Amino acid sequence: MTTITFNELRRIKDSLPTGSMQRIADELGIEADTVRNYFGGTHYNAGEGKPLGMHIEPGPDGGIVVLDDITILEKAKAIIAQ
């Protein structure tokens, strides 16, 4: 479990190169919409994207996000570091 600001989570998402959501999804065996939801999306239609263990508390800098599982976050950071 980790805590991050919502704006920082979005900055990480925005730093990813095109195609990264699908790449992360493929590497983890999940839907791309589930990865998008992790970064604040709301792609829940037709069962394609699933909500994740993400809890947002209102506050400065977009609020605080508590992530139950940081696997997607770590994959994203690794892609950015390449």
N, C-alpha and C positions, 0 to 999 in steps of 0.2 A: 504494500500500500504506500502511496506517495501523495503529497499535496503540491499543487502547482496553481498559479493563477490562470484564470480562463484565458486572459490575453496572451500569456506565455504559451499556453497550449495552442492557441490559434497562430501565433508567430511560428511555432515549429511546423504546423500544418502548412502554412503559407511558404515556408522555406523548402518544402519538398519539391523535387522536380516532377514534371508531368509524368503521370503513370505510376507514381509511387503508391497510391491507395490500392491499385490493383496488384502491384508487386507485393506489398505487405500482406494483402489478403491471400494471394497465391502461396506465399511462403508459410502462412499460418493455417491454411486450409479453411478460411472463413470467407464470407461474402464481402465484396468491396464496400457495400453500403454499411456494413457493421464497422469497418474501419472509419468511414466517414462519420458515423455516429459517435465514435470515440473522440473525434476532434470537434464535436459540437453539432454535428448534423442531426437531422431528424428524418432519416430515411427508413421508415418502419412499414411502408405499404407492401402488401402482398407477401409479407413474411421474408422479404429479401434482406433487410437489415435488422439486426437485433440490438436492443438496448444493452448497454454494458454496465458494469459496476462503477458508475460515475455519479458523484454526488456534488452538486453545485450549491454553494452558499453565497448569497449576495454580498458584495463588498467592493472595495476599491480595485482597480485594474481588472474589472470584469467579474470579480468575485473569486472565491477559492474553489478549486476543483479537487476532490479527493478521488483518486483512482485506485480501485481495488486490485487491479492487475496492470502492471506496467509493461507487459510484453510488447504491445503495439507501440508504445512510447519509445521503448528501447530500439525497436526496429527502425522507427522514424529517425531517431538520433543517429543511428549507424549509417543510414542512407545519406543524411546530411553531411556526415563526417567524411564520406567517400570523396 
